[in-house]
Amino acid sequence: MKNGFVLIIFMVIFSACKKEPLPVLPDENEPYYSIRGDVNDDSINWIVGLDDATFTYGVGEMNGINTYYGQINAGTGDMAVKIEILEPEIFYNGSSVAAISSQTLNYLVHEPGAIKFNFGLNYSQFNYILIKNESGDFEYMTQVNFTEFGIHPLTMKFTDYSSSESFNIPVCFGFEKEQISAEFTSSGQGDTLHTQPSNLEGTHAWYLNNELVSNEAQLVKPMQDGIYSLRHEYTDISGNQARYETLIRFLNGEHYWQMKYYYLIPEDPTSHYGNVIVSMKKDGQWYSSEHCPLNLEQIFHTANISTYVNSDLQPESTKFDFSFESVLYNDNQTDSLHLDDMTGTISVGIK
């Protein structure tokens, strides 16, 4: 993290606290965090530090997306409730640093969808694509289907280029950057590549086949014929980061195409940065809110949001009060839990 960014965090935290000492998270066994409410027909009331209830927090992962989680473990029985906030698209908004961007959060509920690749006017390229399937075999696909949101790595070949060389490209299904974008367009002047990013301010890094080739806002580079992975990493003036990676091809000494993709009907999936996932462990198995469409009608409410920093002035956790209702399903969708009138206080780790 840049020194200027750390200095801004330092000023924000001390301004918000009116020169009071930096808050310190209590020991995990003090009666500080809690959750109460109804689970099906039973009620729970767990207070950390009482009945041996404990609390943990940290950073997790969901299909390539960071999650900021906090978990309260019951003092008796093998039970726990876990609250995960998916990383926000904008981590620092110019005045504060937090894992939560709003006091009303939507649930992440996976919905199936599909994408199709686009090669501009070079329609014949569709005839030569092979994509690795779940069995590890390459097969011809006119579209790629997904059952869950996330950043999914795809491996593909182009048979009119090479029968052995493959390329790995991440597809951000439902997680395109909307507020800070690293996307770019590319073109050629003879055998020279020219790129135009959607954002010119901030700092830039261009990687060709994973090798850093430029830190200029726009990449200009002579190219040999071939297919290349091109990644643009962008950092805005507040330190928020984004990346965009795709394939480009030069053929016969000219820019031939830049690979893009678009969503097939019914509609483009909404960006899910900052959404919430609730999970519960009960009777030896985990239940999650991720696959229940009923949660699309629910809102996860937060209040009294506070972000804490560590001794190095790095943001470490965010504490908040919450209230919510949710329906959770086990992995094979054969059993459910109804969580009603849930309230309490928890922290999620952000580092």
C-alpha positions in Angstrom: 0.0 0.0 0.0 1.4 3.4 -0.9 2.5 5.8 1.8 0.0 8.4 0.7 -2.8 5.9 1.0 -1.7 4.9 4.5 -1.5 8.6 5.5 -5.1 9.1 4.4 -6.3 6.1 6.4 -4.4 7.5 9.5 -6.1 10.9 9.1 -9.5 9.4 8.6 -9.4 7.1 11.6 -8.1 9.8 14.0 -10.6 12.3 12.7 -13.5 9.9 13.1 -12.4 9.0 16.7 -11.8 12.7 17.7 -8.3 11.9 18.9 -9.4 9.1 21.2 -7.1 6.1 21.4 -7.5 3.5 18.6 -10.1 0.9 19.6 -8.8 -2.5 20.4 -10.7 -5.6 19.7 -11.6 -7.5 22.9 -10.4 -11.0 23.7 -12.5 -13.5 21.8 -14.0 -14.9 25.0 -15.3 -11.6 26.4 -19.1 -11.0 26.3 -18.9 -8.6 23.3 -20.2 -10.4 20.2 -23.6 -12.1 20.1 -26.4 -13.5 18.0 -30.0 -14.3 18.9 -33.1 -15.3 17.0 -35.1 -18.3 15.9 -33.9 -21.3 13.9 -36.9 -23.2 12.6 -38.8 -23.8 15.8 -35.9 -23.3 18.2 -34.4 -20.1 19.6 -30.7 -19.4 20.0 -29.0 -16.8 22.2 -25.2 -17.0 22.0 -23.1 -14.4 23.8 -19.4 -14.7 23.3 -17.8 -15.3 26.7 -20.8 -17.0 28.2 -21.5 -20.7 28.0 -18.1 -21.0 26.2 -19.4 -19.4 23.0 -16.4 -18.2 20.9 -15.8 -15.9 18.0 -13.4 -16.0 15.0 -13.0 -13.7 12.0 -10.9 -13.4 8.9 -10.8 -13.3 5.1 -12.2 -16.2 3.0 -12.9 -16.9 -0.6 -16.0 -17.6 -2.8 -15.3 -18.7 -6.4 -12.3 -16.4 -6.7 -13.8 -13.5 -4.7 -12.6 -12.4 -1.3 -15.1 -12.6 1.5 -14.8 -10.9 4.9 -16.3 -13.2 7.5 -17.1 -13.4 11.2 -18.3 -16.6 12.9 -19.9 -17.2 16.3 -19.6 -20.7 17.7 -22.2 -22.0 20.2 -20.9 -22.8 23.6 -22.8 -26.1 23.7 -23.3 -28.4 20.7 -21.5 -28.4 17.4 -23.3 -25.2 16.0 -22.1 -22.0 14.5 -23.3 -19.0 12.4 -21.1 -17.5 9.8 -21.6 -14.1 8.2 -19.6 -13.3 5.0 -19.5 -9.9 3.2 -18.2 -10.2 -0.3 -15.4 -7.7 -1.0 -16.7 -4.3 -2.1 -15.7 -3.0 -5.5 -14.5 0.3 -3.9 -12.6 -0.5 -0.7 -11.6 3.1 0.0 -14.2 5.7 -0.9 -12.1 8.8 -0.2 -13.2 9.3 3.4 -13.4 5.8 5.0 -12.2 2.2 4.7 -14.7 -0.6 5.4 -15.8 -4.0 4.4 -19.4 -2.7 4.2 -20.5 -0.1 1.7 -24.1 0.2 2.8 -26.4 -0.3 5.8 -28.7 -2.5 3.7 -27.0 -5.4 1.9 -28.4 -7.7 -0.7 -27.9 -11.5 -0.5 -25.7 -13.3 -3.0 -28.0 -15.9 -4.6 -26.4 -17.9 -7.4 -28.3 -18.1 -10.7 -27.3 -20.0 -13.8 -26.3 -18.3 -17.0 -24.1 -18.5 -20.0 -21.6 -16.4 -22.0 -20.5 -16.4 -25.7 -17.2 -15.1 -27.0 -16.9 -12.3 -29.5 -14.1 -11.8 -32.0 -15.4 -8.7 -33.7 -15.9 -9.2 -37.5 -13.7 -12.3 -37.5 -16.6 -14.8 -37.4 -14.6 -17.7 -38.7 -12.7 -17.8 -35.4 -15.7 -19.5 -33.8 -15.1 -22.6 -35.8 -11.7 -23.2 -34.2 -12.4 -22.9 -30.4 -12.0 -25.8 -28.0 -12.7 -25.3 -24.3 -11.7 -27.6 -21.5 -14.7 -29.2 -19.8 -15.2 -30.4 -16.2 -13.8 -33.8 -17.2 -10.5 -32.2 -18.4 -11.2 -32.8 -22.1 -11.2 -30.1 -24.8 -14.5 -29.8 -26.7 -16.1 -27.5 -29.2 -18.5 -25.1 -27.4 -20.6 -22.4 -28.8 -21.3 -21.1 -25.3 -20.0 -21.6 -21.8 -22.5 -22.3 -19.0 -22.1 -21.4 -15.4 -24.1 -22.4 -12.3 -22.6 -19.9 -9.8 -21.3 -16.4 -9.8 -17.6 -15.7 -9.4 -14.4 -15.4 -11.3 -14.0 -18.7 -13.3 -10.8 -19.7 -15.1 -11.3 -21.1 -18.6 -8.8 -23.0 -20.6 -9.1 -22.9 -24.4 -7.3 -23.8 -27.6 -7.5 -22.4 -31.1 -7.1 -25.3 -33.6 -6.3 -22.9 -36.5 -3.3 -21.7 -34.4 -2.0 -24.7 -32.5 -3.2 -28.2 -31.5 -1.1 -28.2 -28.3 -0.9 -24.7 -26.9 -3.7 -23.6 -24.6 -4.6 -20.3 -22.9 -6.1 -19.6 -19.5 -8.5 -16.7 -19.2 -10.6 -15.6 -16.1 -14.3 -14.9 -16.8 -15.9 -12.6 -14.2 -19.4 -14.1 -14.2 -21.5 -11.6 -12.3 -18.5 -9.7 -11.0 -17.6 -7.1 -13.6 -16.2 -3.9 -12.3 -18.8 -1.1 -12.6 -17.3 1.7 -10.6 -13.6 1.1 -11.3 -12.8 -0.6 -14.6 -9.6 -1.9 -16.0 -11.2 -2.9 -19.4 -9.5 -1.7 -22.6 -9.9 -1.9 -26.3 -7.0 -2.8 -28.6 -6.2 -2.0 -32.3 -3.2 -2.1 -34.5 -1.2 0.1 -36.8 0.5 -2.4 -39.0 2.3 -4.8 -36.7 2.1 -2.4 -33.7 -0.4 -2.9 -30.8 -2.2 0.1 -29.4 -4.4 -0.1 -26.3 -7.0 2.4 -25.0 -8.0 1.8 -21.3 -11.4 3.0 -20.0 -9.6 4.9 -17.3 -6.5 7.0 -17.9 -6.0 8.5 -14.4 -4.2 6.5 -11.7 -1.5 4.0 -12.3 -1.3 1.2 -14.9 0.5 -2.1 -15.5 0.4 -4.1 -18.7 1.3 -7.8 -18.7 1.8 -9.7 -22.0 1.8 -13.5 -21.3 2.3 -12.6 -17.6 5.4 -10.5 -18.3 5.3 -6.8 -17.3 5.9 -4.8 -20.5 4.7 -1.3 -19.6 3.5 1.1 -16.9 2.2 3.7 -19.3 -1.5 4.4 -19.4 -1.6 3.2 -23.0 0.4 0.3 -24.3 2.2 0.7 -27.7 4.2 -2.3 -28.7 5.4 -4.0 -31.9 4.1 -7.6 -32.1 4.9 -10.8 -33.9 2.1 -13.0 -35.3 0.6 -15.1 -32.5 -2.1 -15.3 -29.8 -1.2 -13.5 -26.5 -2.8 -13.0 -23.1 -2.9 -9.3 -22.3 -3.7 -8.2 -18.7 -4.2 -4.6 -17.6 -3.9 -3.8 -13.8 -5.3 -0.5 -12.9 -5.1 1.4 -9.5 -7.2 4.6 -9.1 -6.0 7.7 -7.2 -7.5 6.3 -3.9 -5.7 3.0 -4.1 -8.6 0.8 -5.3 -7.5 -1.9 -7.8 -9.0 -3.6 -10.8 -7.7 -6.0 -13.5 -8.9 -7.1 -16.9 -7.4 -9.9 -18.9 -8.2 -11.3 -22.3 -6.6 -12.6 -25.5 -5.4 -10.7 -28.6 -4.2 -12.1 -31.9 -1.9 -10.7 -34.6 -2.0 -12.4 -38.0 -0.1 -11.6 -41.2 1.5 -8.6 -39.4 -1.8 -7.0 -38.4 -4.1 -6.8 -35.4 -6.6 -9.6 -36.0 -8.9 -9.6 -33.0 -9.4 -9.0 -29.3 -11.5 -11.6 -27.6 -14.5 -10.4 -25.6 -17.5 -12.1 -24.2 -21.2 -11.2 -23.6 -24.0 -12.7 -21.6 -26.8 -14.7 -23.2 -30.4 -14.2 -22.2 -32.3 -13.9 -20.0 -30.2 -10.9 -18.8 -26.9 -9.7 -17.7 -26.2 -10.8 -14.1 -25.9 -7.9 -11.7 -22.5 -7.2 -10.1 -22.5 -8.8 -6.7 -19.6 -7.0 -5.0 -20.5 -6.2 -1.4 -23.4 -8.7 -1.1 -23.8 -11.0 1.9 -23.8 -14.8 2.5 -25.1 -16.4 5.8 -24.2 -19.9 6.8 -25.0 -22.1 9.7 -23.6 -25.4 11.0 -26.1 -27.6 12.7 -26.1 -31.4 13.3 -22.8 -31.8 11.7 -23.6 -30.1 8.3 -23.4 -26.6 6.9 -26.4 -24.7 5.5 -26.0 -21.6 3.3 -28.1 -18.8 1.9 -26.4 -19.0 -1.5 -28.8 -21.2 -3.4 -32.3 -20.1 -2.1 -34.1 -17.6 -4.4 -36.3 -16.6 -1.4 -33.3 -14.6 -0.1 -33.6 -12.3 -3.1 -36.6 -10.8 -1.3 -34.7 -10.3 1.9 -32.4 -7.4 3.1 -29.5 -7.8 5.5 -29.5 -4.7 7.8 -26.4 -3.3 9.5 -25.8 -0.4 11.9 -23.1 1.1 14.1 -20.4 0.2 11.6 -16.8 0.7 12.8 -13.5 -0.2 11.1 -10.5 -0.8 13.2 -6.8 -0.6 12.3 -3.9 -2.5 13.7 -0.7 -1.2 15.2 0.7 -0.6 11.7 -2.4 1.6 10.9 -3.6 -1.0 8.4 -7.4 -1.8 8.4 -7.9 -5.1 10.1 -11.6 -5.6 10.9 -15.1 -4.1 10.7 -17.6 -4.4 13.6 -21.3 -3.9 13.1 -24.7 -4.6 14.6 -27.0 -6.7 12.3 -30.6 -7.9 11.8 -31.8 -10.3 9.2 -34.0 -13.2 8.1 -32.8 -15.9 5.7 -33.5 -19.4 4.4 -30.5 -21.7 4.2 -30.1 -25.0 2.4 -27.6 -27.8 2.8 -25.2 -28.8 0.0 -27.5 -31.2 -1.7 -30.6 -29.1 -1.3 -32.5 -31.7 0.7 -32.9 -29.8 4.0 -33.4 -26.2 5.0 -33.2 -23.9 8.0 -35.3 -20.8 8.5 -33.5 -18.1 10.4 -36.0 -15.5 11.7 -35.6 -12.3 13.7 -31.8 -12.7 13.9 -30.0 -9.8 15.6 -26.6 -9.3 17.2 -23.1 -7.9 16.9 -20.2 -9.3 15.0 -16.9 -8.3 13.3 -15.5 -9.4 10.0 -11.8 -9.5 9.1 -10.7 -7.4 6.2 -7.0 -8.4 6.1 
